[in-house]
Amino acid sequence: MNPRTLVRAEGAVVAAAATATYALDGRSLLVFLAVILLPDVSMAGYLHSRRVGAITYNAVHTYVGPVVLAAVGVLTGTGLAVGIALIWTAHIGADRLFGYGLKYADREFGDTHVQRL
């Protein structure tokens, strides 16, 4: 299997696992649907420049943020943090599934690490 297919398959598995965990925990589907696209607000950085857009987009579209948020939520017993982390993780996984990847500061928005694979 080529790397692009692997990244997309990985995204599908991550999105499905995060969504299933969220649902099986009895969390609100309405909240899930209301929040799932929120990470894409980070694209607003492109209104300034490609460099700023890539920085803001990439900061929100890596698994570091949701993993840290989930860990804090688990350690402090804050269910809301865990729920948001699961939605955020599902969003990133879905992006990878559909071929959206991390952005390069010196390239077009659609030229991502997934397209480079």
N, C-alpha and C positions, 0 to 999 in steps of 0.2 A: 504494500500500500504506500502511496506517495505521501509526503509530509502534509500537503494541503488537505488531503482526505483524512489523515489522522487528526489534524487540528479540528476539523469540522466534526468528526466523530466524537472526539473528546468534548467539544462544546455541547453536543447533543446529550451526552451522558451527564455532564455537569448540570445542564439546564434541567434535565429530567429528574435527577437526584435532588436538586435543590427545591424544585417545584413539588415533588412528591413528599419530601420531608416537611415542607411548609404545610401542605394539605393534610398529611397524616397527623400533624400536630394539632389539627382542628382550627387552624388559623383562617381568617376571613378571605374568601376569594375576591370579594369586592375591593378590599384593601390591596390585595395582590395586583389586581387589574389597574387600580388607580395609581400604583407606585412603580410598576414594572418599567415604564419608559422614562422615569425621572432621571436616571443617569445620563440620558442623552441631552439634558440641559447643558452638560459640559461642552457641547459643541458651540455654545455661544462664544467661546474663546476665539473661534474663527472669525468673528466679527472684528476682532482686533488685528489678527495676523495669523498666518499659517503656523508660525512658531508657537505663539501663545495658544492657539487652538489645539495643536498637537499635545502640548503640555497639559492643558486642562482635560482634554479627552482621555489621554493615556493615564492620567492620575486617577480617573474614575473608572477606567475600563481594564484594570488589572485586578487580580484576585487578592492582592495585599489588603486593600481596604475592607472588603467584606469579611475576610478571615480574621483580621484584627477586631472588627466590630463584633463578630460572632464570639470570639474568645472573651472579649470584655463582657458581652451579654451573658455568657455561660458562667463566668467567674463571679459576676455580680448578681446573678439571678434576674437579669433584666430581659424578660421575654420579648419586649418590643425591639430591642437591639438585635436579638437573634432572628426575629421575623424579618426585619429590614435587611439583615445580612443575607438571609436566604433568597429574598426577592432580588437583591443586588447581584448575587451569585448567579441566579437563574438568568438575569438580563445579560450578563457577560457571556455565559455559556451559549445563550441563544444567538448573540452577536457572532460568536465564533462559528456556530453551526451555519449561519447564513453568509459567512465569508467576510464579516467585518472584523478587522483586527486593529492592532495598535498603529498609530499614525506616525509618519515621518515628518519632521518639521520643514524639510525642504522639498516636499513632494505634494502632489494633489491629494485631496481628502480621501479619494477612493483607492489610492496606492498605499496599501497596508502590509503589515508583515505576513498576513495570510496570502495575499496575492503574490508575494515574493517567494513563497514556498513552492 
